[in-house]
Amino acid sequence: MEVPRQQIHEVKLMTPIPKPTLQQAVDALSDRDEYKVILQFLKEERDRLFGDLRQCADSNDVMKVAGSIAAIDELISVLG
């Protein structure tokens, strides 16, 4: 007995759910305590790095610390 070809593979395509944007994800998480802890950690780490900046021995160390501060500032601006 042969099965009609049209009955073998009836596949219904679903509309994909769009991924949220970064800003939508931040907005969705911003009220959570865990989010606030992470943001506070980043701010404290930035302050600590400013203290390290004062203790740098040479220009290479200054550039490394300044780069870290800039990266954390970028994260804070996106998340905060």
N, C-alpha and C positions, 0 to 999 in steps of 0.2 A: 504494500500500500504506500502510495507516495503522498507526502505532505505538500500542499500548494506552497509555492515559493514565497508568496507574500506573507504567509503566517509564520515562517521560520524566523525572520529577523525583524520584528517590529520594535524599533528603538525610538523612544521619545526623548528629544533633546530638551534639557532643562536650561533655563536662563541662568548664567553664572551670577553668583552674588558678588557685587563689586567690593573690592578691598577698601577699607577706610583709608583716608589720607592721613598723613602724620598728624596734622592738626586735629582731625576728628578723633584719632586715637588718644592724643594728649588730653583733649577735652573730656573724653570718656573716662579717663583714669585719674584726672586731677583731683577728684574728691576723695580718693582712697588714701588711707593712712600710709600704706606702703609707698605710694608715689611721693607723698610729702617727706617721708624719711629719706628717700633717694635724693630728692631735690635739696634737702637740708645737708646731706652728706656732701654733695657737690659744692655747695656754698662754703662749707667748712674746709673742704680740701683746697679750694681756691685761696681761702684766707691763709691756710698753712703754707701753701706754695709762695705766697707773698713774703712770708717770714723766711722761707728758704732762699728767696731771691736776694735778700739782704746779706746772706752768708755765702754767696757764690764767690769762688776764688778767682775765676777767670771768665772771659767772655763766652767760652763754649758752654760753661755751666749756666750762665745767664740766659743764653739762647735756648737751652733745653728747658729750663724752668719757665721762661716766657712762653715757649711753645705749649707747654702743659697748661699754663694759665689761659692762653688763648683758646685751647680746645675745650677746657671746662667752661669758659665764658660762652662759647658757642652752644654747648649743651644746655646751659642754664637759660640762654635766650630762647632756645627752641622749646624747652620744657616749662619754663617759668612764665 
